[in-house]
Amino acid sequence: MKEVLLLKCGEIVLKGLNRKKFEDRLLGNIKRRLKHIGDCTVTMRQSVIYVEIPEGVDGDAVMDAVLKIFGIALICRAAVCEKTLESMQATAESYLADRIADAKSFKVETKRGDKRFPMTSVQVSQHLGGELAEKYKHMKPDMHHPELTIHFEIRDQYAFVHPGPVQGAGGMPVGTNGRAALLLSGGIDSPVAGYMMTKRGLELIGIHFFSYPYTSDRAKEKVFELGRKLTAYCGRMPILVVPFTKIQEEIRDKCHEELFTLIMRRFMMRIAEKLAIQYECGGLITGESLGQVASQTMPAMAVTNAVCETLPVFRPVIGMDKEEIVQIARKIDTFETSILPYEDCCTVFTPKHPNTKPKMPKILEAESHLDVEALVDEAVQNTERVIV
């Protein structure tokens, strides 16, 4: 029996003259994500995207991939049949046999996209509902709280039978709102931040700061694994690995301990902005949550933000508590990787008593002992690009 996924678009249906640009990007994203699974045909008609699943292709794998593609509001996994009452009934009985066997109550819902079909939606539902009730005595019609709803969609070429839609990923198609650089640590928060901004249509480039030998290759591989998990949602993503050891040692040797984390964060933002501009990004993304740690108080974030001269900084988890962030991390399957016990550079040389209310003159005076520009340029020049 031929199967197809009917994908109903999300908020892109509200776009005006630019709508086709969003639709084309979404179609391209779907084709790329499904390419490694099988030769699925992806087309769009009457504002619905059809993903035809060929014989021999794993339909569950196709469904799982499509569930993670932003821009899709609803997904119906359906069987295809001819536009006759007999064919629709026979297909429902075959395709939904297990559900029909288990259900004690049911109803039929019909959508008639092809207005040339000689019966109205209500008439089709009444006829097919009556036939099914007559044949399957254990199922009672229930229009309000049925255990099973059998959906028939009569469209331009074929009819489709399915048990109802499931929620898609929503959001905007990746790439429709440009590209941004994600400061990707090995923690819980930054992958969630990347996921949330990808949902708004951003392509991602990861930037990871690596401090060998204070952080191990296992810590770097952990970050690559987080990147791989994010690609299920964002598609292709390079990660830029920045050598950060020399900068941290310079800060340790020449600055007050209480300012170490803040000055380190300022270096990160300077380097990230330079790399982001180099890779044609329109913004930076961090996983900062207000008040979660000492470097994420309002005064501390103002100090780190001050070095970003060109690009905006997006902080999508800024108002979330840790449990809310953890829930999303579990949903996107990054949590278990994030809690692996391999330290990242943010935990190296952490001060015992960090300054939570820094003053800019004191920060600038501390940085005057460092050759900031030379250190930033050297780190940018020695950055390694890795595709995950």
N, C-alpha and C positions, 0 to 999 in steps of 0.2 A: 504494500500500500504506500502510495507516494505521500511524503510528509513535507510540510512547509512551515516556516515561522512567519507569522504576520507581526510586523513591528510597527507600533503606533508611535509617532514622533511626539516629543515633549514640547517644550516652550518655543522651539524653532517654528512651530506653526503660526506663532504670533508675529513673526518677522514680516516685514513688508517687501519692498523691492529687492532686498538682499537675501530673501528666503532661499533661493536656489543655491546660493553660495554655501549656506549652511547644510542644505540637503546633500549637495555634492560631496562636501567634506565628510558627512556622516556615512554616505555610501562607500567612500574610499576607505574610511576607518574600518567599516565592517568587513570589506573584502580583504584588507591586510590582516585582520585578526583571525579570519577563517582560513587563510591560505594554507597554513601548516596542518589544518585538520582534514581538509578535503576540497574537492572542486565544486563548491556550492555556487549556485547562480544567484546573484543579488540584483534585484530590480525594484523600481518604484513606480506604482500606479495608484491614482486616486488618493494620494497622500499616505499610502501604506507601503512599507518596504517588505518585499517578499524575499525570503531566503529559502531557496529550494534545496532540500537535502537529498543528494543522489543515493541510489542503492549502494550499500556497503560503507557509507560514511556514518560515523558514530553520532547519532542525533543528540545524545546527552552531552557530548563534548561541544557540539555546536551551540546548544542551549546555554551551557555554562559560560562559554566565551561571550555570547551575545548579552548575557545578564550583566556583564562588566563594562559594556560599551556605553559611554555617556552620550546623551542625546535621545535615548529611547525611553519612552514613558511606560509602555505596556507591551508585553510579548504574549502572543497566542501560538501555542504549538498545535498545529492542526493537520487533519487529513484532507486531501484534495479529492473532489468527486465531481461528477457531471451535475448540471443544474436541473435535475429532475427530482421530484419528491421521492421516487423509488430509490434513486441512487443516494440521496441524502440520508434516508432512513437506514438503508443497508450499511452505509459507511459508518453511521453513528453506532449501529449495533455491533459492528466489527471492531472499530477503532476504540470504542469506550466499553468494550465487553466486560472488563474487570470491574469498572466503576458501576456499570449497570447492575452487575451481579451483587455488589455490596450495598447499593443504595436502597433505602426504604421509602424515600420520597424524591420527587424530581419536578423540574419544570423545563420548558423549552423557551429559548429566546432567539429571535431571528433578526438579522440586519440585512436589508435589501439594498445593497449598493447599486445594483443594476435595476433601474426603475422600469425596464422593459419586461421584467419577469411578470407573468400574468396575475400573480397573487400578491396581496399585501403581506407585510411582515407578520401582522397579527393572524392572518389567514393561514400562512405557512406554519406558524407556531401551533395554532389550534389543530390543524390537520395532523402534523407529525406528533404532537403531544398525545392526541387521541389514539393514533396507531400504536405508539409505544406503550401507553397505559393499557390498551387492550391486550397487547402481546405479553407484557411483563406485569403480571398481577401483583407481584410482591412490592412494586413501586407505586406509591400513591401520588397523584398530582398535588403539589403544594406550591402555591404562587408566592408565599411569603418567606418560608424558612426551609427550602428544599436542601436535602443532603447533596443532590447532584443537579447542576444546571447544564443542560446540553445546548451549546451555542451553534447556530447555523449562520454563516455569512454568505450571501449570494452576491458575487462580484461580477466584473465584466466578462471574464472568461470561464471561471469555474465557481463552484460552491466549496465552502470549507466547513469542517466540523471540528469543534474543540470543546474542552470542558471549562473554558473561561480563561481570562488573561492573568498573567502574573506581573508583578511590579518590575519595571526595568530600572536601570541605574539613574535615570533622570538627567538633569543638568544639560550642558551644552556640548556639542561635538568637540573633541580634543583638536586644538589647532585653530579654532574659529576666533579665539581672543588673543592669539599671539603666543609668545614663548617667555618663560620665566626661569630663573635659576633658583633651585632649592638647596639650601644649606642642609645637607643630609648627614646627620650624626648617626651613631649607632643606637640612639635612644628610641623611646616610644613616640615622642611628639612629632618629630620632623617628618616621618613617613605619612602620618595622618594629615599634617599640614599640606604635604604634596598632593595627597589624594583629594583633599577638599578643593584645592585650587585647580586641579585637573578637571574636576567636576564642573568648573566654570569655564571650561574650554581652553585651558592653557596647556601647551606642550611644556615638558620639563627637561631641564638639564640639571643633573645633580652636581653639587660641589662638596667634596669631603676633605677635611683637613687631617693630615696623617703625620704623626710624630714618632717616627721610628728613631731609636729603639724603645721609647717609652710606651708606645702602643705597638702591638704585634701584628703580623700578617693575618692572624686569625680575626683580629678586630676589623681589618680592612675587608676581608672576605665576608664578614658579617654585614658590612655596609653594602657590598655588592649583592648579597642575597636579598637585602631589603629593597634594593633597586630592582632586582628581578621580579620580586613580588609586586612592586608598583607598576611594572610594565603591563601587567594584566589589565590595568585600567588606563594607563597613559600611553601605551604603545612603546615605540622605541625611545630609549633614554641613555645618552652618554653620561658617565660620571667623571668629573674632573677631580683628580687626586692631587691636592696641594701639599707640598712638603712644608711642614710647619715647625719642625724641631728647632731650627736656628732662631726663629722669631721667639719661641717660648723661652729658650735659654737666655736670649738677650733681655727679655722682660724680667725673667727671674733674677738675673745678675745686676740689673741697673734700675729697677723700679721697686717701690714699696710693695710688700707682700699683699696688703689689703686691696691694692689696685690691680693685682695681676689679672684677674678674670675680666675686668672691664677693659683694660688695655688690649688684652688678647682678643676680646670680641670686636673691638674697634679695628684691629688688624684684619680679622676675618671679613668684616663688612667692606673694608677698602679693597681687599683682594677679590672678594666675590663680585663687587661692582665692576671692577676692571675686566674680570673674566666674562661676566654677563654681557657687557657691552661688546666685547670681542666676539661673542657667540650670538649677537643680535637679539638679546633678551630685553624685554621691556620692564622687568621688575625682579625683585628678590623675594624669596619666600623663606620664612623661619618658623620654627615650631614653638615660639615663645608663648607662655601663658602667664598672664599678669600675676605677679607675686609668688609664683611657684618656687623660684630659687632667687638667690641674692641678685643675680645679674638681670632679673626680669621684673624689678620694681620700675615704677614710672621714671624716677630720676635716672636709673641705670640705663633704661632703654632710650631715654632722650640723649644720653651721652654716646651710646653706640650708634644711634640713628644719625647723629650730627656729621659723621664722616661720609655719609651717602650724599653725594652732591648732585647726582643726575637721576637715579632710578628710585621709584617708590618701593617701600618694603611692605609686603603683605604678611600679616600674622593671623591666619584664619582660626587658630585655636586660642586666641588671646583671652576670650571670655569664658573658656571652658574649664571645669575642674578636672582633676586627674582621672576620675572614674569615667567621665564622659569621653575623654580621649582614649582611654583603654578600651571602652566598648567599640569604638570605631576601629581601633587597631586589631581587635579580635575579628571584627567583621571582614577586614581586608587581609587578614592572615599575616600581619606583620608582628603581632605581639610576642609570640614565642621566640621569634628571631631577635627582637629588640632586647629581650631580657637575658640573652646569653651573656655570661659573665666576662666579657672582653671589654676593657676600658677604651674609651675614645679620648681624643686630645683635650676635651673640655674638663676631664677629671685629672689631668696631669698638673702638678704643682698647685692644686686648689688651696687657696688661703684658709687658715683656720677661722679668721674673722674678716670676711669680705665686707667691703664698704657698700651699703645698700642705698646711701644717699650721697652719691658723688657730686662734687662741684667741678665744673668744667675747668677753671683755672688750675686746680690741683692736677687734673688729668693732663692738661697741656704741659704743665711744668715737668711732670714725670716723663712724658713722651719726648721732651726736648733732649733727653739723654740718649735717645735712640735715633738711628738714621732711618727714619720711617720710610721714606720714599725708596731708598735702596733695598731695604728688606722686602717691601711689597713687590717691587719690580723683579727681584730675584725669585721670589716664590711664584709669581705669575709665569715667568719664563721657564721654570722647571716643573710646571704642572703637567701631569700625565693624563691623557684622555683614554678612558676605558669604556667600551660598549658592553652593557649587560643584557 
